Amino acid sequence: MTDGVREKLFLPSEHVLRRTGQRALGLGLVALVVLVIGALFDRERALQGYLVTYLFWVGLPIGGLAILMLQHITGGAWGAVIRRILEALVATFPLMAVLFVPIALSLPELYAWADADVVAHDPILQHKTPYLNESFFVTRAAVYFGLWVVLSFFLARWSRMRDRPDPPSQRRLENLSRGGLLVLAMTGTFASIDWAMSLEPHWFSTIYGILFLGGQVLAALAFSIAIAASLSDAPLLSSSFTPDRFHDLGKLLLAFVMVWAYFALSQFLIIWSGNLPEETPWYFRRLHGGWQWMGVSLIVLHFAVPFALLLSRPLKRRAGALAAVALGVLTMRVVDVYWLVAPSFGSDHFTVSWIDFAALLAIGGIWFAFFVSRLVRQPLLPLSDPDLPELAEVAS
């Protein structure tokens, strides 16, 4: 492939994603200042809003890592066209590790098990202290991020090496992905338990980690589809971002919408039918005081509407229409994370604050700018992938 053709596969300098990344950084920094000001007046609410928002944004690289490894194992053009997007997604793990520091420094203000006064009067928390303690919590988080960064680094490095004239075997990527999926399943499950479920340490669910991971994969796929749609009209890229490939991505999005709904319904049915006093209060709190309307919106807008729309073959073959559905799903992922986590802070009535929006924009703006900065560093498509024969034709 000539240098001229290769150069055209980079994100064009005038592309809207570049401008959006720059604006997102500015917006994120302004929102961060607003969040810091909010913390001066209501530190507790600022920390809570920060944690909820963080759990959404960190889910994008976690879900992206799962899809990336799945694609290396299964192959297919559907994944090849979004591989570089996924690699830019997982390249944000170092940033998310840095953004985790405020949470690690504020554990007693967020988690009851980290408050010595609460633990002293709670036999259940005393029993869980060997696992739920600050030093072990931070150590586990460091292990999670360390493993995710290592996996992301080698997946991206070995993938780019395959664009060279004498590429290494694809089997190396496949083997790493097989083992990596097991590692991600374990670390992702424990991370969701540590960071979210332990906010209510008397409550537990054996499907909670799977529910969180399923939502993260869905969010990463929806985000990748939206980015791919924005690239579909760029020179040389349009021949790869074809209706057939968007159709495949749309079918995968439909599948993960149904998987998320299955996990969410399974947890609800198991806990509600069991009717145990240790478990049902978690749902009781989320089905009263205004929180129930957020739950209804998840049923309608996170499942029913996307499900009905994604049944349409013509819609899935149109990049713009599919991107609109994907962005809707991504928006409802924010709502879902808020519904899962925010009531854990003890509010019996639904409430949302300007501080919550400041936190969402602060982390999101900085994260998106970092994502774009990683996306522009390499060609937007794998140059020698056999699933994209049209690139070879262009090169010749």
C-alpha positions, -999 to 999 in steps of 0.1 A, spaced: 0 0 0 14 34 -10 21 61 15 -5 82 -2 -32 57 2 -22 50 38 -23 87 46 -59 89 33 -69 62 58 -61 85 87 -89 107 101 -91 138 79 -79 170 94 -113 187 87 -134 158 100 -161 166 125 -146 141 151 -115 162 154 -135 194 161 -158 175 184 -128 162 204 -114 197 208 -147 211 219 -153 181 243 -120 188 260 -129 225 265 -164 215 278 -149 188 300 -125 212 317 -152 238 323 -175 212 337 -146 200 359 -142 235 374 -180 236 380 -178 202 397 -150 213 420 -170 244 429 -200 222 436 -178 200 458 -170 230 479 -207 234 487 -218 198 487 -188 174 488 -209 143 494 -231 149 464 -202 157 442 -184 125 451 -216 105 445 -222 121 411 -185 115 402 -187 78 411 -219 72 392 -206 90 361 -172 72 364 -190 38 364 -206 47 331 -175 60 313 -152 33 325 -177 8 311 -169 19 275 -132 7 274 -142 -24 294 -169 -33 270 -147 -24 241 -120 -48 253 -145 -76 254 -157 -69 218 -121 -65 205 -111 -99 219 -143 -115 207 -136 -102 172 -100 -115 171 -114 -150 180 -143 -151 156 -130 -129 127 -154 -113 103 -157 -79 85 -181 -66 111 -153 -64 136 -126 -54 112 -143 -21 103 -145 -11 140 -113 -26 152 -93 6 153 -122 23 170 -122 -4 197 -84 -1 200 -87 36 206 -115 28 232 -93 5 252 -64 29 249 -83 51 274 -76 27 303 -46 47 316 -68 79 318 -95 60 336 -69 47 361 -59 83 369 -96 94 372 -101 66 397 -78 83 422 -105 107 436 -126 77 444 -97 58 460 -90 88 482 -127 92 493 -137 57 502 -151 64 537 -174 91 522 -187 67 496 -188 33 511 -202 23 544 -177 -5 549 -149 20 547 -163 40 576 -148 27 609 -177 41 630 -203 22 609 -183 -10 609 -179 -9 646 -217 -12 651 -224 -36 623 -216 -74 627 -223 -81 590 -197 -55 579 -172 -68 604 -176 -103 589 -169 -89 555 -139 -68 566 -113 -93 552 -125 -85 517 -141 -51 521 -112 -29 534 -95 1 520 -61 -13 513 -74 -45 496 -99 -25 476 -72 -2 462 -49 -31 455 -76 -50 436 -84 -19 415 -47 -16 407 -46 -52 396 -78 -47 374 -63 -17 356 -29 -33 353 -44 -64 336 -66 -43 313 -38 -20 303 -15 -50 295 -42 -67 275 -50 -35 256 -14 -28 248 -6 -62 233 -38 -65 214 -32 -31 197 5 -37 192 2 -71 177 -28 -60 155 -8 -31 141 22 -54 134 -1 -74 111 -1 -44 87 36 -49 81 50 -67 50 59 -97 71 31 -99 97 31 -123 127 6 -151 129 -30 -142 137 -30 -172 161 -11 -152 187 -39 -126 188 -65 -154 190 -47 -171 219 -43 -139 238 -80 -131 233 -92 -165 245 -73 -161 278 -80 -124 279 -118 -130 278 -115 -152 309 -94 -126 327 -118 -98 317 -148 -118 329 -132 -123 363 -118 -88 368 -149 -71 353 -172 -90 376 -151 -83 407 -148 -46 397 -186 -42 395 -189 -59 429 -163 -36 444 -172 -3 429 -210 -6 427 -226 -35 445 -206 -29 477 -223 5 481 -250 -16 497 -228 -42 515 -257 -60 531 -272 -68 497 -258 -92 471 -268 -107 437 -250 -135 419 -259 -121 385 -249 -85 392 -214 -87 376 -228 -103 345 -255 -76 343 -229 -49 346 -206 -65 320 -235 -70 296 -244 -33 298 -208 -23 293 -205 -44 261 -237 -29 248 -225 6 255 -192 1 238 -209 -14 207 -234 14 205 -206 40 208 -185 22 182 -214 21 157 -220 59 162 -183 66 155 -183 43 125 -213 60 110 -195 94 113 -166 79 93 -186 62 67 -186 91 42 -149 98 44 -127 92 13 -116 55 9 -135 45 40 -169 44 24 -159 13 4 -154 -5 37 -183 10 58 -209 -6 35 -246 -12 42 -239 -49 46 -214 -43 74 -237 -18 92 -264 -44 89 -241 -69 107 -234 -44 134 -271 -36 137 -279 -73 142 -252 -75 169 -266 -44 186 -300 -61 186 -285 -92 201 -269 -73 230 -300 -53 237 -318 -86 242 -289 -100 263 -291 -69 286 -328 -73 289 -325 -110 297 -299 -104 325 -320 -75 340 -352 -95 339 -334 -126 353 -321 -107 383 -355 -91 390 -374 -124 388 -350 -143 409 -349 -117 437 -386 -108 436 -398 -144 436 -374 -154 463 -389 -126 485 -360 -126 510 -358 -96 533 -320 -93 526 -326 -89 489 -360 -73 480 -353 -39 496 -328 -32 468 -356 -34 442 -382 -18 466 -361 13 468 -358 15 430 -396 10 424 -408 38 447 -403 75 453 -401 84 416 -373 59 408 -400 36 393 -404 60 363 -368 57 355 -373 19 356 -402 22 332 -382 44 309 -355 16 308 -381 -10 298 -395 12 270 -365 31 257 -337 8 266 -354 -24 253 -388 -21 237 -381 8 213 -346 -3 202 -358 -39 198 -387 -28 175 -365 -5 155 -336 -29 151 -360 -55 136 -361 -34 105 -336 -45 79 -336 -12 59 -329 8 91 -299 -14 100 -284 -8 65 -285 30 68 -256 43 88 -273 75 100 -305 57 111 -285 30 129 -263 56 146 -294 74 159 -306 42 175 -272 35 189 -269 69 204 -304 64 220 -292 31 235 -260 48 248 -281 76 264 -302 49 282 -270 33 294 -264 64 314 -299 62 328 -294 25 336 -262 31 355 -278 60 374 -308 38 383 -286 10 395 -262 30 415 -277 64 427 -304 49 450 -276 31 469 -267 64 485 -299 62 506 -322 86 487 -358 73 490 -370 98 463 -357 103 428 -334 133 426 -309 146 401 -286 176 406 -267 200 384 -236 185 401 -245 151 385 -246 168 350 -213 186 358 -197 152 366 -211 136 335 -197 163 313 -164 166 331 -154 130 329 -171 125 295 -155 156 278 -120 147 290 -125 110 281 -138 117 246 -110 141 238 -85 114 249 -103 88 228 -101 110 197 -64 117 203 -58 80 202 -80 74 172 -61 99 150 -27 83 156 -33 54 132 -51 44 100 -88 39 107 -88 5 91 -65 -25 94 -45 -23 62 -39 -60 55 -70 -77 70 -83 -104 47 -118 -95 57 -114 -62 40 -104 -71 4 -114 -38 -10 -84 -22 7 -61 -45 -12 -78 -35 -44 -73 2 -36 -36 -4 -28 -31 -22 -61 
